[in-house]
Amino acid sequence: MSQHDDKRRRLLSRLNRQLAYTAPLLALVAGGSVLHASASDDAAMSEFSSPSDASLLLASHHVEGEAEAQGEAEAEGEAEAEGEAEAEGEAEAEGEAEAEGEAEAEGEAEAAGGSSALVARPEDYSPAYSETGDNPEEMLARGEALYNDTSLSTNGLACASCHGGDGQDTAFNPTFQQPFPHPVGMAANQFGMSEVYADEMVQICMVAPMAAEPLEWGSDELTSLAAYMVEVQKRAAGKPHKL
């Protein structure tokens, strides 16, 4: 055998070995995978007796890599789902707590005497008495009688039951010495009103302490009581009055 034939045989043998290694690599690359080979990989692959064994090794590495990536993606998806579920649960709990708080506040307001709509002046209301005190004597006389009338309530109370009759002004806060409208603790605490007029003060006393329905706006009873309260306020403040 010539030297030229011997070189040709060795060359073909080397090419066959390289083809056995590169064919699985080409197949994996064509399938969308990238393989990083190292010296240790070459040494490991040299132990196999056939190219098919090496191909199986490469394919198994590829499958294992895909399985690991899929497992990580599933774990991340489960973590995200758990986080979203927890956030939704917290939002629902906060919403329920707020709704319960609002319901409790409404219940307390109702128990305390009801909405300010019961005792606040209507938008189209114009009082028939003067807030400055220039009211007729007969109006004040009727107001004084109603001030002592227990039939206005459902529990036997009259205005005078809390605030005193026969010129005795009691159970008034210091703010009562200010001209109407002025702050009243009961109005603020039970009805959310920062200040009230004399007729609104009468309505608050009707609804809360006296446990009755508010008087009709513009009625003679409400007008007379409000006019009388203007004079009581002046008397409590030590100012000239008509009582």
GIGI-V216501 format. One record per run of one state. SS is the DSSP state (alpha for helix, beta for strand, coil for the rest). FROM is the first residue (numbers start at 1). TO is the last residue. If there is no record, write none. Layout:
ss=[SS | SS]
from=[FROM | FROM]
to=[TO | TO]
This chain:
ss=[coil | alpha | coil | alpha | coil | alpha | coil | alpha | coil | alpha | coil | alpha | coil | alpha | coil | alpha | coil | beta | coil | alpha | coil | beta | coil | alpha | coil | alpha | coil]
from=[1 | 3 | 31 | 39 | 46 | 51 | 113 | 116 | 119 | 137 | 148 | 150 | 153 | 159 | 164 | 174 | 178 | 182 | 183 | 185 | 192 | 196 | 197 | 198 | 208 | 220 | 237]
to=[2 | 30 | 38 | 45 | 50 | 112 | 115 | 118 | 136 | 147 | 149 | 152 | 158 | 163 | 173 | 177 | 181 | 182 | 184 | 191 | 195 | 196 | 197 | 207 | 219 | 236 | 243]
